[in-house]
Amino acid sequence: MDDILTEVEIILLSEDEFRDFRNLLENEKDLHEGECQLLALCKSRKGVLITNDKVVKNHCKKNNTYFLDLEDVLRALKLKNILNYEELKKLIEDIEKNDWTIIKAKEDILKD
């Protein structure tokens, strides 16, 4: 776990990003602090937010913020041949079991 800290770049919000963050935090009662920071950052730097939170995805859709959800990431793992069928199937099973979530498109993701 400590090794990851050597591979991660820590970035700070610019003044404009911080202003957008505070605005989101004060006006979007269903968004948490971390979500507001990421939304401000992605908007400013034209980034893609990765989330599986329904509220955040709805906010992104309304505000033209690009995002990927868990199913998008799983599809990409398949399409880019990062995981083979068995590895992807195991990952999906582990996510559903450990994160108490249901991946609705799992059959579609796993099919050839």
C-alpha positions in Angstrom: 0.0 0.0 0.0 2.8 2.4 0.8 4.4 1.8 -2.6 1.4 3.5 -4.3 2.4 6.8 -2.8 5.6 6.8 -4.8 3.6 6.3 -8.1 0.8 8.9 -7.5 1.1 12.5 -8.3 -0.6 14.8 -5.8 -2.2 17.8 -7.4 -3.8 20.9 -5.9 -6.8 22.8 -7.2 -6.1 26.1 -8.8 -7.9 29.2 -7.5 -10.6 28.9 -10.2 -11.0 25.2 -9.5 -11.2 25.8 -5.8 -13.9 28.4 -6.4 -15.9 25.9 -8.5 -15.4 23.3 -5.8 -16.8 25.6 -3.1 -19.7 26.5 -5.3 -20.6 22.9 -5.9 -20.2 22.0 -2.2 -22.5 24.8 -1.2 -25.1 24.4 -3.9 -25.2 20.6 -4.6 -26.5 19.1 -1.3 -26.4 15.5 -2.7 -22.6 15.6 -3.6 -19.9 15.0 -1.0 -16.7 17.0 -0.7 -14.5 14.6 -2.6 -17.0 14.3 -5.4 -17.2 18.1 -5.7 -13.4 18.3 -5.9 -13.2 15.8 -8.6 -16.0 17.4 -10.6 -14.3 20.8 -10.4 -11.0 19.3 -11.5 -12.4 17.3 -14.4 -14.4 20.3 -15.6 -11.4 22.6 -15.6 -8.8 20.1 -16.9 -11.2 18.3 -19.4 -10.7 15.1 -17.5 -12.9 12.0 -17.3 -14.5 11.2 -13.9 -14.7 7.5 -13.0 -17.7 6.9 -10.8 -20.3 4.4 -10.1 -22.5 6.8 -8.0 -25.9 7.4 -9.6 -26.1 11.0 -8.2 -22.7 11.9 -9.6 -23.5 10.3 -13.0 -26.7 12.4 -13.2 -24.8 15.5 -12.3 -22.2 14.8 -15.0 -25.0 14.2 -17.6 -26.7 17.5 -16.7 -23.4 19.4 -16.8 -21.7 17.9 -19.8 -18.9 16.3 -17.7 -17.4 13.2 -19.2 -17.5 10.1 -17.0 -17.0 6.4 -17.1 -18.8 4.0 -14.8 -17.8 0.5 -13.6 -19.4 -1.2 -16.6 -17.5 1.1 -19.0 -14.2 0.2 -17.2 -15.0 -3.5 -17.3 -15.8 -3.2 -21.1 -12.5 -1.4 -21.6 -10.6 -4.2 -19.8 -12.1 -6.6 -22.2 -11.7 -4.6 -25.4 -8.1 -3.7 -24.7 -7.3 -7.4 -23.9 -6.1 -6.4 -20.4 -8.0 -9.3 -18.8 -9.1 -12.5 -20.5 -12.5 -14.0 -20.1 -11.8 -15.9 -16.9 -10.0 -13.0 -15.2 -12.8 -10.6 -16.1 -15.5 -13.1 -14.9 -13.6 -13.5 -11.6 -13.2 -9.7 -11.2 -16.9 -9.2 -11.8 -17.8 -11.9 -9.3 -15.4 -10.4 -6.7 -16.8 -6.9 -7.2 -20.4 -8.1 -6.8 -19.5 -10.2 -3.7 -17.2 -7.7 -2.0 -18.8 -4.4 -2.9 -22.5 -5.6 -2.6 -23.3 -4.4 -6.1 -24.9 -5.9 -9.1 -23.3 -5.4 -12.5 -26.4 -5.4 -14.7 -24.6 -5.7 -18.0 -22.3 -8.5 -16.9 -23.6 -11.0 -19.5 -23.2 -8.4 -22.2 -19.7 -7.5 -21.0 -18.6 -11.2 -20.9 -20.0 -12.3 -24.2 -17.8 -12.5 -27.3 
